[in-house]
Amino acid sequence: MAQLFPKEHVLGFIGSIILTIAALSVVQFDVSLTAGLVILWVTALAQASLQLVLFMHIGETDDKGSIYVITLYSVVIGLVTVFGSLFAMIWGY
């Protein structure tokens, strides 16, 4: 029966809840802008990593290297799109 219980998934879910509560504490405790941004960035990156590894099973195949490269490429393309749009629309270039 112990083999059928998804211990890693339950721990990942609890970790996600803890990270969400940590991110919500920024609003609840009215921290400074810099501290709030640091807390939000750290919890967001940790949450994304947790989701990719535990729930998307990113490291469970034999072709891990290409999956990590594709994920990194997707993040870079997303950042270029967001900051390129900001650069063109808001900053006027």
N, C-alpha and C positions, 0 to 999 in steps of 0.2 A: 504494500500500500504506500510505503514511503517513496517508491519510485514514481508513482502516479501523481503525487502532490507537486505542483509547480512552485517549489520554494523560491527559485530565482525570480519568478514573475511576481510573487507576492512581495518579496523584498524590494523589487524594483518599483512596484506600486506604492509601497510605504515610503520609499525614497522620493518618489515623485510628489507625494503629498507633503513631505517635509520641505522639499524645495519650493513648492507652491506657497506654503505657509511662510517660509523665509522671504519670498518675494512680496507677499502681501504685508509683511511686517514693515516694509518701507513706508507704506501708506498709513498703517495703524500708528506707528511710533513717530511719524513726521520727522524723519531724519533729513540731514542736509542734502543738497542736490548732488554733490560729489559722492558722498557715501551711498546715497540711494542708487545712483547710476552704477556704481561698482557692484553693489549687491545684486541689482537686476541683471547686469551682464554676466556675473559669475553664476548666478542661479539659472539663467537662461542657457548658458553653454553647458552646464552640468546636466540640466534637464534634457537638452538635445542629445548629448552623449549617452545618457542613460536610456533614452528612448531608442536610439539607433542600435545600441549594443544588446539591450535586453529584449526589446519588443519587436524590433525589425530584424533581429538575428544577423547583424552585419558581419560578425566574426565567425560564423558557424560553417562557412563553406570552405572548400579547398582554394578558391580563387579570392582570398581576402585582399590581396594587394590591389587588384584592379577595382574592387568594390570601394576601397578607401580612396583610391585616386579619383574615381567617378564622383564620390561624395564630396571630396575636396573641390573638384572642378565645378560641381553644382553650386557649392557655397560661394566660390569666386564669381561665377556668372551672376548669381543673385546679388552679391554685393556690388558688382559693376553696374548692374541694372538699376539698383536703388540709388547708389551715389551718382551715377551718370544722369539719372532723372533729376535728382536734386541739383546737380551741377548745372543742368540745362534750364530747368524751370525756375528755380528759386534764386540761384546765384547769377543768372543771366549770361552764361557763356554759351 
